[in-house]
Amino acid sequence: MSRKKKYEDYDEEFENDEDEIDLADLIFTLIRRWKLIVLTAIPVVILGVIFAITRPTVYQAETTLIVSNNMSSVSLDSSDISLSQRLVITYSEIAKNKSILNKVINKYDLKETTEQLAKLVTITPVDSTELISLTYKNSDPQLAAMVTNEIANEFMDKVVQVMRVRNVNIVEKAQVPVQPLPKKRALILLASVVLGLAAGTGMAFVMEFLHKKLRKPSEIQAILGVSMIGMIPDLENVIAEKDEDSNE
């Protein structure tokens, strides 16, 4: 194959539409800048490993309450049950009242603020029932159980104070949890790897976008708005090709 033919093939190869995303270019960018991607991902992965290893052991205690309509079982009908289910939603909001949380914080000398404690407490209405699930997380399993039960007791007193009716009862008190919550270390590590690679890939494309070197004849034509007359070959390639021709 002659050198002229090679240059023609090279020119035809890069005659692309500038508005079209070339998948090959994207892949080539990732290959060319793989070191940048790896160097960007490594710190993120290291932080993920540190976070996964140092994540504290947390226990969760749970108590279950029931909201009744203060009616006898004989006279209960579907409307009474429906009313109780609606009350469950209302009462779930009352359970996180700041006055309730403040009393619990003061009683057990907790380090959390009311806002922090509210994030550790979960009040969940059990679907299509009159039950409320109340949970609390703490690194001390015994404290987790005591705080959960205390919140439940204060909550029942608050309902009497606000609603003027005692229609909330504890179905099951919180027991001291034996098993801690899963730390999900594998998931954290996987997320850090994905996040690190994504950050590295984004950095690679940003660097590629900011790189001002022109690599294609079509890029020159697009910027200058003129047709290309010819190409000046790389001198090293020309010498190498001459050596190949002489050897043949």
C-alpha positions, 0 to 999 in steps of 0.5 A: 500500500502506498503512502498516498493511499495510507493518508487518504485512508487516514483522512477518510477515517476522521471525516465525522459529524462534529455534532455526533457523539462518537462512542469510539472517542469516548472509549479511547478517552477512558483508555488514554486517561485510565491513570487519572480515573484510577488516581481519582477513584483510589481516595474515594475507595479508601474513604469508603473502606475507612467508613465501613471499618470504623462504623459503630455497632448499633442496636435497635429496640422496638415497642408496639402500641395499639390505638383503640376507639375506647369502645367495647368489643361488642359495639365495634364496627368497621367505622370504629376500626377506620377511625382508630386507623386514622388516629394512628397516623395522627398519634404517630406525629404526636410521638415525636413531640419535642416535649416528649423527647426532652423529657427522655433526654433529661431522664437518661442524660442523653447526649443527643439534641431533640433533633438528633434524637428525633432522627434516631426514633422511628414511628411507623403505623402498621399498614391497615391496622391499629398498631404503631411500631416505635423504634430507637437506635443506640450503641448501648442495647440496654439503653436502646430498650429503656429509651424506647419504652420511656418514649412509649410511656411519655407518648401515652401520657401526652395523648391523655393530655392532648386528646383527653382520652386514654386509648393507647396501650402497649402491646409489646414492650421493647426488649434488650436487643441481642443482635446489632443492626447489619453494618452493610460493609460490602454494600458500602465498599461497592458504593465507594468503588462505583462512586470513585470510578464515576468521579474518575470518569467524569474527571477524565471527560472534563480534562478531555473537554478542556484539552485544547490540542486538535487531533482530527482534520475535521476539528481544524475545518470546523474551527477555521471554516475552510477546506483542508488542502493536505496533511503534513505527516509525522516525520518519525512515521515517514522515516519509519515507513521508508525503512520498512520500504527499503527492507522490503 
